Amino acid sequence: MAYLQPTTLTCPTCQFSAQIKVVVGIGPGSNRGDIPYERYKSAPPFTEGENGQLLCLHDGTVVWTNTAARKAPE
């Protein structure tokens, strides 16, 4: 697990913009070349939606969705 530099998210509807902290990592059974997961560390000032989504606090537009780790293509 590692923290990336803060990421700026901008709502495509209302242009509200703020930074979030992102964590990346891979699971214990991972192999060289596997694609790591990306998750937000804390939601504010955005609100949390379902399935790892962050929503704009002004209009509810999805501005981030967590991504799962994936195995490297063979």
N, C-alpha and C positions, 0 to 999 in steps of 0.2 A: 504494500500500500504506500502511496506517495501523494503528497499534495502538489498540485500544479499552481502556477501563478494565478491570482484571481482572474476570473473570466467575466467580461462585461456582457450582459444580456440586454437586448433591446426589443421591446414589444413592437411587432410589425404593424399593429393597428394604431396605437396612440403614441409611439416613440418613447415611452417611459424606459429609462435605462438605469441599471444598477449592477454592481459586481457581486458575484457569488464565489465561494471556494469550492473547488472540484477535487475529488479524490479519485485516483486511478489505481488499479491493481489487478492481479491475476490470482487464481485459486491455487491450492497446494498441488493439484494434479496437473498443472499446466506444463506445456512443453515449449521449447524454443520457437519463437515466431508466432505464438498465440496472441490474439488481440485482447488487450486488457479491458476491464469494465471501466465505466466512467459514471460517477455518482456525485450529486451535490452534497456538500457537508452540512450547510444550514440554509434554510429557506428564506428568511427575512432579507429584503423587504417583500419578496414574492410570497404567494400563498401556495401551500402544497395541495396538489390534486391527486388523482388516482394513478396508480402504477408508476410512481416515481416522476411525476410531472410537476413542474413549477408553473404557476399561472400568474399573469399580470394582475396586480392588486386593483387596477382601475377598471379593466374590462373583461378579465377572465381568460384572455388569450393564452394559449400554451406557448411558453418561451423556452422550455427545457424539458427533455425526457431522458432519464437515465438509460444507459446502454449496457447490455450484458456482455460478459466476456465471451469470446468466440475462439474456437480452435482454428489454428492456421490451416490454410488450404493445402491439400496434399498434392 
